[in-house]
Amino acid sequence: MSEGAGRTYFAATVVGIALYVVLDAIAQSLPPHYSPISQAESDLAVGPYGYVMTINFVNRGLFSLLFLAGLRTLPSWQSLRSGMWLVAVWAIGALILAAAPTDVGGHPTVHGVVHLVVASLAFLCGAAGSYMISRALSRDPALKELARYSIPLAALSVVAFLGLFLLPAITPRLDSSVGGLVERLLIGSILAWMLSISLPMLGRRKPP
């Protein structure tokens, strides 16, 4: 693929992430006003205006796939393949989340269980994939400068993932108070990781 195609994919990723932040803020501002600190982001997709967050899940899946398409244009992309497969699970997971809303109170449903399982797998693969790709970039002489910010952000996503899934076992009370915040830290760090790669790639004048 051409350098121009790669820039288009990375530019679309940046636009998608910006749209994600806007739609997330809109969904958060609408009734029933779920708590961003204690409740999961997925709760925003349940309620009279849940379609806003549902659209945003689709947006997240699409711009994540476009990001992978951008990585695919790099000459050394094959060294990133293992991590890219994991990030692909993160991307496809977001699309599945849009079709399977979470449970907010009440008895568990089939779509709620699917949502929980898919979200857990997507978070794991997103965090692990981002770290694997960043480490591979750091070993590429032509791309190692991208690892300056991508590795710390990927490491933060791994820490946030561990916190998200260890908190309920270690201190359920704290998890019920700040679980939503930890989840948003995980999602935010992965999106920031994508930006840390996409934005510098837009400024490149020559193929790596």
N, C-alpha and C positions, 0 to 999 in steps of 0.2 A: 504493500500500500504506500501511497505517496505521503510526503511530509505534510502537504496541505490537508489531506484527509485526517491525519493525526491531530493537527491543530483544530480542525472542525470538531472532532470527537471530544477533545479536551475542553474546547470552548463550550460545547453543549453540556459538559459535565459541570462547569462553573455556573452556567445559567440554571441548570437543574437544581444545584445545591442552593443557590440564592432563592429560587422559587420554593424550595422545600422549607427554608427558614420562614418565608413569608406565609405560606399556607399553614405551617405549624403554629405560628403566632395567631393567625386568624382563627384556627380551630380552638386554640386555647382560650381565646377571648369570648367564644360563643357558649351559650348554655349547653349543658348543665355545669360548666365551670369546674372541671375536674382539677384537682391539685397537681401542679407540675412537680411538686416535691415528693409527695407520698404515693402518687398513682402513676401507673405505666402510661406511656405515650399512646399505646393502643386503645386505651379507654376513650380517647378523643374520637375514635371511629364509631362509638356507640352513643346514640342519642339523636335528637332531631336534626342536628347538623353534622352527623358523623360522616356524611359523604365527603366533607372537605378533607378529613384525614384519610379516608379511603382513596381519594384522588392522589393524595400525597404519597401513600404507599406505592401506588403505581408509578408516580414520578420518581421515587427513590429507586425502584427496581430498574426503570428505564435509564436514568443517568448513570447508575452503577454499571449497567451493561455497556453504555457508551464509553465510560471510563476504561473498561476492559478492552473495548475496540481500539481506543487510543493507544493503550499499552501494546496491543497487537501490531501496531505500525512500527514499533521500535525494532531496529535490526537485531538486537539481542533479546527479543521477547521470549525466546524459548527457555531462557534461564529463569524466567518468571512464571513458567507454566503452572507449577504446583500451587503457588500462591494465587494465581489467577483462577484456578478451578475452585478454590475455597471462596474467593470473593464472588464468583459466579453463583455459588450457593446463597450467599448473602443477598445478591441481586434478585434471584428467582424467588427467594424466600419472601422478599418484600411484596412481590406480585401475588403470592399465595395469601399473605396476610390481608391483602385488600379483599380477597374473596371469602376469607374465613374470619369474621369478626371475633374478638375476644369476649369472654364472659365478664360482666360487671355485676357481681352479686348473684344471688339465686343459685339454682342447680347447674352443674356442669353440662354443657352441650357438646355435641360432636364437633361443631365448628370451633367451639371454644378450646377444646383439647387440641385440635389440629393447630390452632393459632399458637398455643403455648409451646407445643413441640417444635413447630417450624421456627418460631421466634428464637427459641433457645439455640437451635442448630444454626440459624442465620447469624446470631450474635457471635457464637463460637467461631464460625468460619470467617466472618468478617474481621474479627480481631486477629485470629491466627494468620489469615491470608495477607492482611496488611503488613504484618510483621515479616512474613516470609518474603514478600515482594520487596520490602525495604532492605532487608539483608542482602537480597540478590542484587539490588541496585548499588549497594555500597561496594560490591565486589566488581562492578563494571567501571573501568576507568573513564568511560565516556559519560556515565550517568551517576557516578558516585556522589556528586554534589547534591543530588536530590535527596540523598539519605540524611543530610544534615538536619532536616526538620521532619522528614517522614519517619525515621526510626523512633525518635522520642514520642511522636504522636501515636505510632503503632503500638509502642510499649505502653502508653497510657491506656489505649483501648484494651489491651490484654489485662492490665491491672483493674480497669473498670469492670471487665467481664468477670474476673475472679471475685471482685467485691459484690457484684450483682447476684452471683449464685452461691457465695459463701455466707453472705449476711443472714439469710433466712435460717441457716443451720447454727450460726454462731450466736446471733442476737436477733431473734424474730421481732422484738419490739423496735429496735433501731431500723430494721428492714421496713417495717410498716410505716415508719416515719420518713425515711429518706430514700426508699427504694426507687421511686420515680426519678429522683435527682441523679442517682447512680446510673440508672438506665440511660438517661439523657446525656450523661457524661460519656458513656460508651458510644452511643450513636454520634454524638457531636465530635468525638475524637476520630472516629472513622471518616466522617465527612470532612473534617479538617485535614486528615491525612490525604484524602483524595485531592483537596485543594493544594496541598503542599507539593504535589507532583504535577497537577494540571496547570497551575498558574505559571511555573517556570517553563513548562513545555511550550506554552503559548509565546514566550519570548525568545525561543531558540531561532536563530537565523539559518542554521545548517542542521541536517539530520545528525543524530548522535553517531 
